């Protein structure tokens, strides 16, 4: 039996969130997956920094120094979720 990946909404920090989302991306990997295949609303992911980001285009979450971004599609099957500097 294949165990479901951990819930992204209970992540303790940005790195944990990224890891959990990538686990789900692999778990639901198909040409037809989309945002509704994740166990949570990926448009309302938790953030881990006090400062808001002015432009949140293609940014899914953040902390004080970095932000979580994805590839060109919400299913992120090609590039996966990534953390980059703010």
C-alpha positions as CSV (number, residue, x, y, z in Angstrom):
1,X,0.0,0.0,0.0
2,X,1.3,3.4,-1.0
3,X,1.2,5.9,1.8
4,X,-0.1,9.4,1.1
5,X,2.4,12.2,1.5
6,X,2.3,14.5,4.5
7,X,-0.2,17.4,4.6
8,X,1.4,20.7,3.3
9,X,-0.8,22.8,5.6
10,X,1.0,21.4,8.7
11,X,4.5,22.3,7.5
12,X,6.7,24.0,10.1
13,X,8.7,26.2,7.8
14,X,9.2,27.1,4.1
15,X,11.6,24.2,3.4
16,X,9.2,21.7,5.0
17,X,6.3,23.1,2.9
18,X,8.3,22.8,-0.3
19,X,9.3,19.2,0.4
20,X,5.7,18.3,1.2
21,X,4.4,19.9,-2.0
22,X,7.0,18.1,-4.1
23,X,6.0,14.8,-2.4
24,X,2.4,15.5,-3.5
25,X,3.5,16.5,-7.0
26,X,5.2,13.1,-7.4
27,X,2.2,11.3,-5.8
28,X,-0.3,12.8,-8.2
29,X,2.0,13.0,-11.2
30,X,0.0,12.7,-14.4
31,X,-0.6,14.8,-17.4
32,X,-4.1,15.7,-16.1
33,X,-3.4,16.8,-12.6
34,X,-4.1,20.3,-11.4
35,X,-4.5,22.3,-8.2
36,X,-7.5,20.3,-7.1
37,X,-5.4,17.2,-6.8
38,X,-3.5,18.5,-3.9
39,X,-4.9,17.9,-0.4
40,X,-5.2,21.6,0.3
41,X,-6.0,24.9,-1.5
42,X,-2.6,25.7,-3.0
43,X,-3.7,29.3,-3.4
44,X,-3.9,29.7,0.4
45,X,-0.7,28.1,1.6
46,X,0.8,29.2,4.9
47,X,3.5,31.9,5.0
48,X,6.4,32.0,7.5
49,X,7.5,35.6,7.4
50,X,6.1,38.7,9.0
51,X,6.7,40.9,5.9
52,X,4.2,40.6,3.0
53,X,5.5,40.5,-0.5
54,X,4.5,43.3,-2.9
55,X,4.3,41.2,-6.0
56,X,3.0,37.7,-5.4
57,X,2.9,36.7,-9.0
58,X,4.1,33.1,-9.2
59,X,4.8,33.2,-5.5
60,X,3.0,30.6,-3.4
61,X,4.5,31.2,0.1
62,X,7.5,32.9,1.7
63,X,9.5,33.5,4.8
64,X,11.8,36.4,5.8
65,X,14.4,35.8,3.2
66,X,13.0,33.4,0.6
67,X,9.9,32.5,-1.4
68,X,8.3,29.4,-2.8
69,X,7.8,29.4,-6.5
70,X,6.8,26.7,-9.0
71,X,7.2,25.9,-12.6
72,X,5.0,27.3,-15.4
73,X,2.0,25.2,-14.5
74,X,0.2,24.7,-11.2
75,X,0.7,21.0,-11.3
76,X,4.4,21.5,-11.3
77,X,5.1,18.1,-12.7
78,X,8.0,19.3,-14.8
79,X,10.0,21.6,-12.6
80,X,8.6,21.0,-9.1
81,X,8.2,23.5,-6.3
82,X,11.4,25.6,-5.6
83,X,12.7,28.0,-3.0
84,X,14.5,31.1,-4.3
85,X,15.8,34.2,-2.6
86,X,13.5,37.2,-2.2
